[in-house]
């Protein structure tokens, strides 16, 4: 019998006006993973889009995954994650959340087994709704505004600058590899090899 699927959730805001913004880097990482593994994220549930498929782990091995993009806004991500866990009867140990992080520079990524939200509203919502900090997360750096006192929320809702696109492409590639490693060998392996 196949093991239960790994649930990979990318956080972001739905709608064209938010596409390609820093806050949506979690969506971008999941979209790239979907593209690399020919998984279509088009099934609709009440609060999320999802696609199920198999990730290529190398040497002919594949693993069943569900890729998820909430259709709630970022600060309501917990509702979507609770619905996903319920739909797929998933334990939190088989879920990983991918999101932006202003405390890390663009190009940096960090995988953790658990922890607080660090001010990330999507993670804060998930922690509140699930009632636990015990879930894996992959945080992708987007940096902070260059000017002291600049509005952080405008910054994360802004698009990447042209000169940042090469770095963005590189970190999304590493994020897809890190998510594949998590799927294949678990959180400790992913942390040891990608942090």
Beta strands, then each sheet from edge to edge (+ up, - down):
strand 1: 6-10
strand 2: 43-44
strand 3: 48-58
strand 4: 61-70
strand 5: 95-101
strand 6: 109-112
strand 7: 136-141
sheet 1: 2+ 3- 4+ 1+ 5+ 7+ 6-
end
